[in-house]
Amino acid sequence: MSVRRIVIVLAMLIPCAAWAQFQGNERPENDSTLVLSLEDAIKIALSENTSVKVADMEIQRLQYARKGTYASLFPQVNGTGSYQRTIKKQVMYMGGGDDSGSGGSMFDGILAPIEWYLNQLIAQAPGPIEPYVPEPTPESDNSGGIAVGRLNTWSAGINASMPLVNAQLWENISLSGDQVELAVEKARESRLGTVTSVKQAYYAVLLAKEAFEVYKVVYENAVENFRQTERKYNVQKASELDLTRAKSNVAAAVPNVYNAESSILLALWQLKAVMGLDLEREIDVKGTLEDYAQTMFRDVNEGENASLDRNTTLRQLDMQAEQLAKTVRMQQYAYIPSLNLSFAYSFNAMTDNFKFSEYRWTPYSYVGLSLSIPIFSGGQRYYAIKQTRVQASELELQRQNTERQLRIGIKQSLQTMDTAMKTYDAAKDAVGTAEKAYNIASKSYEVGRSTLTDLSNTELTLTQTKLQAAQAVYNFIVAKASLEQTLGYDFTQE
């Protein structure tokens, strides 16, 4: 067998394994491939996707934070214990007696020489003044005083406090509840984004499989045409140029089959990544793009005057605006006095030794109210309120711009859907015409009334129209998925 024939045979056989892998109705009984519908893929993604799990954990975290804020309303009880070692005891002086001597004022050492020199100047007119010599003082530093205290001081007890009137704290508790609601909405946003991503990845697999089917048919037609041309060439009814062209068409069709196969594998990997599945897990999808073509002419003008009340971005901005309003109120409540209740109970012992069994413990307790009245803070509270109000104004401008962009996105999705409908309608008519032209050209080529070039041209037109029809369906359903996300349609809603 010649080298040319070996190449042709390999070109005919190798792609067979490629499309056999993606034929769902030809799977062996022991095949472990997980075949999913779109609903199955979405349900798996909502339970396995990492972003959804993180969003749910964030809700749980903020719920714990909210409970921690409520704890501020309850008494805060703490146990205390302390030990002090006295290095030098305090000295206490009793009333009575003169101020001279060591028991006098602490300024005696400074005032005495000044007073002495003044007396010398007054008593002796001219003549030298004798130097001042301080009088000797007793050696004891605490002469006349009583040392108080013990060397060791022990203390143990409990104290408690709780707010009775604190408007700022009450508003902060309400604000923590709004943060939980915002986290819930962010989790909803994560779910909506996950559903849209799964839809787009699922549709990408269907588009890749549709392209694979088209290129497979092109390859099969090229192989059949080569066989016919080869038979004609053997009986000298076709030229060598026609045989070479037929062989070239087969060789050119093979890369398209492999590229389409690679596109399917990449699309399936992307779908598994979005769903949160192991990339080594074998999966496949059900259905074809033609199944979704039946819904292309339904609810097209649905979003023209659609409400954005369920849009998650605007909902989050509204929640943030409400939080800022509460923040302003909380900052204003900082001007209101607060009242706290406090209680303490302790035991104290003071000794000069470490004979614990002989310690004499004395109890000490109190209960009281403390009133805090804000008077002056240098404008800190005032400017904090101003800052929050500026943030609220910025948020309002951001919301207006966001709504404007969302309206533009809705119009773009609707325009894409409308264009896809028109393209699909025209492509379907073109496919019917191209199939008829190809069949005529194929029959004519068999009987020798047309050339291989004419047959190739009609086949190229048929291939392009099929791909255009598939691309139109894909563009429509992807734009519809984006529109549903913008309008805030949940997976469980129609």
Backbone hydrogen bonds, N-H to C=O, Kabsch-Sander energy under -0.5 kcal/mol:
donor,donor_aa,acceptor,acceptor_aa,energy
6,I,2,S,-1.8
7,V,3,V,-2.2
8,I,4,R,-1.8
9,V,5,R,-2.5
10,L,6,I,-2.4
11,A,7,V,-2.2
12,M,8,I,-1.4
13,L,9,V,-1.9
14,I,10,L,-2.6
16,C,13,L,-1.2
17,A,13,L,-0.6
17,A,14,I,-1.1
18,A,14,I,-0.6
19,W,15,P,-1.6
20,A,16,C,-1.5
21,Q,17,A,-0.9
22,F,19,W,-0.8
23,Q,20,A,-1.0
24,G,22,F,-0.9
26,E,23,Q,-1.6
27,R,24,G,-0.9
31,D,28,P,-1.5
34,L,282,E,-2.8
35,V,33,T,-0.8
36,L,34,L,-0.6
36,L,284,D,-2.9
41,A,37,S,-2.3
42,I,38,L,-2.2
43,K,39,E,-2.3
44,I,40,D,-2.4
45,A,41,A,-2.2
46,L,42,I,-2.4
47,S,43,K,-0.8
47,S,44,I,-0.7
48,E,44,I,-2.0
49,N,45,A,-2.6
53,K,49,N,-1.9
54,V,50,T,-2.6
55,A,51,S,-2.1
56,D,52,V,-2.2
57,M,53,K,-2.2
58,E,54,V,-2.0
59,I,55,A,-1.7
60,Q,56,D,-1.9
61,R,57,M,-2.3
62,L,58,E,-2.3
63,Q,59,I,-2.0
64,Y,60,Q,-1.9
65,A,61,R,-2.0
66,R,62,L,-2.2
67,K,63,Q,-2.1
68,G,64,Y,-2.1
69,T,65,A,-1.6
70,Y,66,R,-2.0
71,A,67,K,-1.3
72,S,69,T,-1.4
73,L,70,Y,-1.9
74,F,71,A,-1.2
76,Q,161,S,-3.2
77,V,75,P,-0.7
78,N,159,N,-2.6
80,T,157,G,-3.3
82,S,155,S,-2.7
84,Q,153,T,-2.3
86,T,84,Q,-0.5
86,T,151,L,-3.1
90,Q,148,V,-0.7
92,M,146,I,-3.2
94,M,144,G,-0.5
104,G,101,G,-1.7
105,S,99,D,-0.6
108,D,105,S,-1.3
110,I,107,F,-1.2
111,L,107,F,-2.4
112,A,108,D,-2.2
114,I,110,I,-0.8
115,E,111,L,-2.4
116,W,112,A,-2.0
117,Y,113,P,-2.2
118,L,114,I,-1.7
119,N,115,E,-1.8
120,Q,116,W,-1.9
121,L,117,Y,-1.9
122,I,118,L,-1.6
123,A,119,N,-2.6
124,Q,120,Q,-2.2
125,A,123,A,-0.6
130,E,128,P,-0.5
143,S,140,S,-0.9
145,G,142,N,-2.6
146,I,92,M,-3.1
148,V,90,Q,-2.7
152,N,351,T,-3.4
153,T,84,Q,-2.3
154,W,349,A,-3.4
155,S,82,S,-2.0
156,A,347,F,-2.1
157,G,80,T,-2.1
158,I,345,Y,-2.8
159,N,78,N,-2.5
160,A,343,F,-3.3
161,S,76,Q,-1.1
162,M,341,L,-2.2
164,L,339,L,-3.0
165,V,339,L,-2.0
170,W,166,N,-1.8
171,E,167,A,-2.1
172,N,168,Q,-1.7
173,I,169,L,-1.8
174,S,170,W,-1.7
175,L,171,E,-2.0
176,S,172,N,-1.9
177,G,173,I,-1.4
178,D,174,S,-1.4
179,Q,175,L,-1.5
180,V,176,S,-1.3
181,E,177,G,-1.7
182,L,178,D,-2.2
183,A,179,Q,-2.0
184,V,180,V,-2.1
185,E,181,E,-2.0
186,K,182,L,-2.2
187,A,183,A,-2.1
188,R,184,V,-2.0
189,E,185,E,-2.3
190,S,186,K,-2.2
191,R,187,A,-2.1
192,L,188,R,-2.7
193,G,189,E,-2.6
194,T,190,S,-2.2
195,V,191,R,-2.7
196,T,192,L,-2.3
197,S,193,G,-2.4
198,V,194,T,-2.6
199,K,195,V,-2.4
200,Q,196,T,-2.5
201,A,197,S,-2.5
202,Y,198,V,-2.8
203,Y,199,K,-2.9
204,A,200,Q,-1.9
205,V,201,A,-1.6
206,L,202,Y,-1.8
207,L,203,Y,-2.4
208,A,204,A,-2.4
209,K,205,V,-2.5
210,E,206,L,-2.2
211,A,207,L,-2.5
212,F,208,A,-2.3
213,E,209,K,-2.3
214,V,210,E,-2.0
215,Y,211,A,-2.6
216,K,212,F,-2.1
217,V,213,E,-2.1
218,V,214,V,-2.1
219,Y,215,Y,-2.3
220,E,216,K,-2.7
221,N,217,V,-2.6
222,A,218,V,-2.2
223,V,219,Y,-2.4
224,E,220,E,-2.4
225,N,221,N,-2.7
226,F,222,A,-2.1
227,R,223,V,-2.1
228,Q,224,E,-2.2
229,T,225,N,-2.7
230,E,226,F,-2.7
231,R,227,R,-2.3
232,K,228,Q,-2.5
233,Y,229,T,-2.6
234,N,230,E,-2.2
235,V,231,R,-1.3
236,Q,233,Y,-1.3
237,K,232,K,-4.2
238,A,232,K,-0.9
243,L,239,S,-1.8
244,T,240,E,-2.5
245,R,241,L,-2.4
246,A,242,D,-2.4
247,K,243,L,-2.4
248,S,244,T,-2.3
249,N,245,R,-2.4
250,V,246,A,-1.7
251,A,247,K,-2.2
252,A,248,S,-2.6
253,A,249,N,-1.4
254,V,250,V,-1.2
256,N,252,A,-0.7
257,V,253,A,-1.5
258,Y,254,V,-2.0
259,N,255,P,-2.8
260,A,256,N,-2.2
261,E,257,V,-2.3
262,S,258,Y,-2.6
263,S,259,N,-2.2
264,I,260,A,-1.8
265,L,261,E,-2.0
266,L,262,S,-2.5
267,A,263,S,-2.3
268,L,264,I,-2.5
269,W,265,L,-2.2
270,Q,266,L,-2.3
271,L,267,A,-2.2
272,K,268,L,-2.4
273,A,269,W,-2.4
274,V,270,Q,-2.2
275,M,271,L,-2.2
276,G,272,K,-1.3
277,L,272,K,-2.3
281,R,278,D,-1.7
283,I,281,R,-0.5
284,D,34,L,-2.5
286,K,36,L,-2.2
291,D,288,T,-1.0
292,Y,288,T,-0.7
292,Y,289,L,-0.8
293,A,289,L,-1.0
294,Q,290,E,-0.6
294,Q,291,D,-0.5
295,T,292,Y,-1.2
296,M,293,A,-1.1
298,R,295,T,-1.3
302,E,299,D,-0.8
304,E,301,N,-1.1
306,A,303,G,-0.9
311,N,308,L,-1.2
315,R,311,N,-2.0
316,Q,312,T,-2.1
317,L,313,T,-2.0
318,D,314,L,-2.4
319,M,315,R,-2.3
320,Q,316,Q,-2.5
321,A,317,L,-2.1
322,E,318,D,-2.1
323,Q,319,M,-2.1
324,L,320,Q,-2.2
325,A,321,A,-2.0
326,K,322,E,-2.1
327,T,323,Q,-2.3
328,V,324,L,-2.2
329,R,325,A,-1.9
330,M,326,K,-2.6
331,Q,327,T,-2.3
332,Q,328,V,-2.2
333,Y,329,R,-2.2
334,A,331,Q,-0.8
335,Y,332,Q,-1.8
336,I,333,Y,-1.6
338,S,372,S,-2.1
339,L,165,V,-2.2
340,N,370,S,-2.5
341,L,162,M,-2.9
342,S,368,G,-2.7
343,F,160,A,-2.8
344,A,366,Y,-2.5
345,Y,158,I,-2.8
346,S,364,Y,-3.4
347,F,156,A,-3.4
348,N,362,T,-2.5
349,A,154,W,-2.4
351,T,152,N,-2.0
356,F,354,F,-1.4
358,E,355,K,-1.6
359,Y,356,F,-1.4
361,W,359,Y,-0.7
362,T,348,N,-2.8
364,Y,346,S,-3.0
366,Y,344,A,-2.3
368,G,342,S,-2.6
370,S,340,N,-2.5
372,S,338,S,-2.9
372,S,370,S,-0.5
373,I,371,L,-0.6
380,Q,377,S,-0.9
383,Y,379,G,-2.4
384,A,380,Q,-1.6
385,I,381,R,-1.7
386,K,382,Y,-1.8
387,Q,383,Y,-2.3
388,T,384,A,-2.0
389,R,385,I,-2.1
390,V,386,K,-1.9
391,Q,387,Q,-1.9
392,A,388,T,-2.0
393,S,389,R,-1.9
394,E,390,V,-2.5
395,L,391,Q,-2.4
396,E,392,A,-1.9
397,L,393,S,-1.9
398,Q,394,E,-2.3
399,R,395,L,-2.3
400,Q,396,E,-2.1
401,N,397,L,-2.2
402,T,398,Q,-2.5
403,E,399,R,-2.7
404,R,400,Q,-1.9
405,Q,401,N,-2.4
406,L,402,T,-2.4
407,R,403,E,-2.3
408,I,404,R,-1.9
409,G,405,Q,-2.4
410,I,406,L,-2.4
411,K,407,R,-2.1
412,Q,408,I,-2.4
413,S,409,G,-2.4
414,L,410,I,-2.6
415,Q,411,K,-2.6
416,T,412,Q,-2.6
417,M,413,S,-2.5
418,D,414,L,-2.5
419,T,415,Q,-2.7
420,A,416,T,-2.6
421,M,417,M,-2.2
422,K,418,D,-2.1
423,T,419,T,-2.7
424,Y,420,A,-2.7
425,D,421,M,-2.4
426,A,422,K,-2.4
427,A,423,T,-2.8
428,K,424,Y,-2.7
429,D,425,D,-1.5
430,A,426,A,-2.3
431,V,427,A,-2.8
432,G,428,K,-2.0
433,T,429,D,-2.1
434,A,430,A,-3.0
435,E,431,V,-2.7
436,K,432,G,-1.8
437,A,433,T,-2.5
438,Y,434,A,-2.6
439,N,435,E,-2.5
440,I,436,K,-2.2
441,A,437,A,-2.6
442,S,438,Y,-2.8
443,K,439,N,-2.4
444,S,440,I,-2.6
445,Y,441,A,-2.2
446,E,442,S,-1.9
447,V,443,K,-1.7
448,G,445,Y,-0.7
449,R,444,S,-3.2
450,S,444,S,-0.9
455,L,451,T,-1.7
456,S,452,L,-2.6
457,N,453,T,-2.4
458,T,454,D,-2.0
459,E,455,L,-2.0
460,L,456,S,-2.4
461,T,457,N,-2.1
462,L,458,T,-2.1
463,T,459,E,-2.5
464,Q,460,L,-2.4
465,T,461,T,-2.2
466,K,462,L,-2.0
467,L,463,T,-2.3
468,Q,464,Q,-2.3
469,A,465,T,-2.2
470,A,466,K,-2.3
471,Q,467,L,-2.7
472,A,468,Q,-2.1
473,V,469,A,-1.9
474,Y,470,A,-2.2
475,N,471,Q,-2.7
476,F,472,A,-2.0
477,I,473,V,-2.4
478,V,474,Y,-2.3
479,A,475,N,-2.1
480,K,476,F,-2.3
481,A,477,I,-2.0
482,S,478,V,-2.1
483,L,479,A,-2.2
484,E,480,K,-2.4
485,Q,481,A,-1.8
486,T,482,S,-2.1
487,L,483,L,-2.4
488,G,484,E,-0.6
488,G,485,Q,-0.6
489,Y,484,E,-2.7
493,Q,490,D,-1.2
